[in-house]
Amino acid sequence: MSLCPPSQALPNNFRSEFFRRFLWASSIVCSLSVLACEPTPNKNQGEGGHALPRGNRPSGKLPHLNSVPAFSLTNQRALNFGSAELKGTPYLVAFVFTRCPSVCPSVMKRMKEVDEAMKKASKKLNLVSISVDPENDTPEVLTAYAKKYGADVPNWTLLTGSHRTILHTAEEGFKVGLAGSIDEKKEHLGITHGSHFVLVDSQGSIRGYYRSSEKGTVSALVHAMDNL
């Protein structure tokens, strides 16, 4: 499934503000979301690698990239949890899985740094880690994983669910690429997924994508909270 619509297939309403922003956000994620494939920031990217529209500066308000459709998954306490529970508070999303042999441990550690920095700055930000390996990552497994990385459960939720629902939530909801299923003979156990953080505001609008691989992302996200 491609997230990048070909230019020759653009509809007549391409000039509408919403559609132009949608295509812009989709193209950003298409180029940045694949695991272990993160380009060097350029002059159109802010600290931490989040994409900026032309003419925008890190000191200005963040753009509204796309609205996240309603979703509901299962948290580490085996309870339904999703967009309804997150509404009213900004949140940060990352896609991981507990058997991940490569980037996921770093993503979780960086998310912990973000959590600590937000608390120090007295900023309210919920954290959400969504598993892309639901067959293995049951609520019990996610509970142990949260404990391993010191996740502050009251404001850090780990989610699982059906593979179909997670695929739809990743690609259609957060515009993050996800492909493959577990195969121990393949690199990354056969799963590729976006390793960026997705910043969503209190009304469910995506406001930026941030590289989890860069330490500067932590300070960039603290700064971003003042510009939602």
C-alpha positions in Angstrom: 0.0 0.0 0.0 1.4 3.3 -1.1 1.1 6.5 1.0 2.4 8.6 -1.9 -0.2 9.4 -4.5 1.3 9.9 -8.0 1.4 13.4 -9.3 -0.3 12.5 -12.5 -3.3 11.2 -10.5 -4.0 14.4 -8.6 -7.7 15.3 -8.4 -9.2 18.6 -9.5 -9.4 19.9 -5.9 -5.6 19.8 -5.4 -5.5 23.5 -4.7 -7.6 23.1 -1.6 -5.7 23.9 1.5 -6.6 20.6 3.2 -5.6 18.4 0.3 -2.3 20.2 -0.3 -1.4 19.7 3.4 -2.5 16.1 3.3 -0.3 15.4 0.3 2.6 17.3 1.9 2.3 15.3 5.1 2.0 12.0 3.3 5.1 12.7 1.1 7.1 13.6 4.2 6.2 10.3 5.9 6.7 8.3 2.7 10.3 9.5 2.5 11.1 9.3 6.2 9.0 6.5 7.8 10.9 3.3 6.8 13.0 1.8 9.5 16.8 2.5 9.4 16.3 4.9 6.4 16.5 8.4 7.8 17.9 11.2 5.6 20.0 14.0 6.9 18.0 17.1 7.9 18.0 20.0 5.4 17.2 23.6 5.6 13.4 22.8 5.5 13.7 20.7 8.7 13.8 21.9 12.3 15.8 20.5 15.2 15.1 16.8 15.7 14.3 16.4 12.0 10.6 17.4 12.0 9.4 18.7 8.7 8.6 22.3 8.3 6.5 23.9 5.6 8.2 26.4 3.4 8.6 29.7 5.1 7.9 28.4 8.6 10.4 28.6 11.5 10.8 26.6 14.6 9.7 29.6 16.7 6.3 29.8 14.9 3.2 27.8 15.3 3.4 24.2 14.1 1.4 23.3 11.0 -1.8 21.1 11.1 -0.7 18.2 9.0 -3.7 15.8 9.3 -6.5 14.8 11.6 -6.1 11.3 13.2 -9.3 9.2 12.6 -10.9 7.6 15.6 -9.1 4.4 16.7 -9.4 2.0 19.6 -6.8 -0.6 20.7 -6.0 -2.6 23.9 -3.7 -1.2 26.5 -1.3 -3.1 28.8 -4.1 -3.5 31.4 -6.2 -5.3 28.8 -8.6 -2.3 28.5 -9.9 -0.5 25.4 -7.9 2.6 24.8 -7.6 5.0 21.9 -8.4 8.4 20.5 -11.4 9.0 22.9 -9.2 8.5 26.0 -6.4 10.7 24.5 -8.6 13.6 23.5 -8.0 16.8 25.4 -4.2 16.3 26.0 -1.3 16.4 23.5 0.3 13.0 22.9 3.3 11.5 21.3 3.1 8.2 19.3 5.8 5.7 18.4 5.6 2.2 16.8 7.7 -0.5 18.4 7.6 -4.3 19.2 9.1 -6.1 22.1 11.1 -8.6 20.1 12.6 -5.9 17.9 16.4 -6.5 17.6 17.4 -3.1 16.3 15.8 0.4 16.7 13.0 -0.2 19.2 15.1 -0.2 22.3 16.5 3.1 21.3 13.0 4.5 20.6 11.8 3.5 24.0 14.9 5.0 25.7 14.4 8.3 23.8 10.7 8.3 24.8 11.7 7.9 28.4 14.0 11.0 27.9 11.1 12.9 26.4 8.9 12.0 29.4 11.5 13.1 31.9 12.1 16.4 30.0 8.4 17.2 29.9 7.9 16.6 33.6 10.9 18.8 34.3 9.4 21.5 32.1 6.0 21.1 33.7 4.4 20.2 30.4 1.6 17.7 30.0 2.2 15.1 27.3 0.9 11.6 27.0 3.1 9.0 25.5 1.8 6.1 23.4 3.8 3.1 22.2 1.9 0.9 19.7 3.1 -2.6 19.1 3.4 -3.8 15.5 3.8 -7.5 16.6 0.4 -8.1 18.3 0.6 -11.9 18.0 3.4 -11.8 20.6 2.8 -8.5 22.4 -0.1 -9.3 24.7 -1.0 -6.9 27.5 1.1 -9.0 29.9 4.1 -8.8 27.6 3.6 -5.0 27.2 3.4 -4.6 31.0 6.8 -6.3 31.4 8.2 -4.2 28.6 7.0 -1.0 30.2 8.6 -2.0 33.4 11.9 -2.8 31.6 12.1 0.8 30.2 10.8 2.6 33.3 7.6 3.7 31.5 5.5 6.0 33.8 2.2 4.1 33.3 -0.2 6.9 34.3 0.8 8.9 31.2 2.6 6.3 29.1 0.3 3.8 27.4 1.4 0.7 25.5 -1.1 -0.6 23.0 -1.8 -3.8 21.1 -4.7 -5.2 19.0 -5.4 -7.1 15.8 -2.8 -6.8 13.1 -5.4 -5.4 10.7 -6.4 -2.6 13.1 -2.8 -1.7 13.9 -1.9 -1.6 10.2 -4.8 0.7 9.5 -4.0 2.9 12.5 -0.4 3.2 11.5 -0.9 3.9 7.8 -4.3 5.6 7.6 -4.2 7.3 11.0 -0.7 8.4 11.7 0.7 8.2 8.1 3.5 5.9 9.2 4.7 3.0 7.1 4.3 -0.5 8.3 5.0 -3.8 6.4 5.8 -7.4 7.0 5.2 -10.0 9.7 7.4 -11.9 12.0 10.0 -14.1 10.2 13.0 -15.0 12.3 15.1 -15.7 9.2 14.7 -12.1 7.9 16.4 -8.9 8.9 14.5 -7.0 11.6 12.5 -10.2 12.1 10.7 -9.4 8.9 9.0 -6.2 10.1 9.7 -2.7 8.9 8.0 0.3 10.5 8.4 4.0 10.9 10.8 5.0 13.8 9.7 8.6 14.0 7.7 10.1 16.9 4.4 11.6 15.8 3.2 14.6 17.8 -0.5 15.0 18.0 -2.3 18.0 19.7 -5.2 17.8 22.1 -7.8 17.9 19.3 -6.3 15.0 17.4 -4.4 16.9 14.8 -0.9 15.7 13.7 1.6 18.6 14.2 5.0 17.1 13.5 7.2 14.1 12.9 10.4 13.9 14.9 13.4 11.5 14.5 13.7 9.3 17.5 17.3 8.6 16.6 18.4 12.2 17.4 19.0 13.4 21.0 18.1 17.0 19.9 14.5 15.7 19.4 13.9 15.9 23.1 14.5 19.6 23.4 12.7 20.1 20.1 9.6 18.5 21.5 9.7 20.5 24.7 9.9 23.6 22.5 7.1 22.4 20.3 4.7 22.2 23.2 4.7 26.0 23.3 3.8 26.1 19.6 0.8 23.8 19.3 
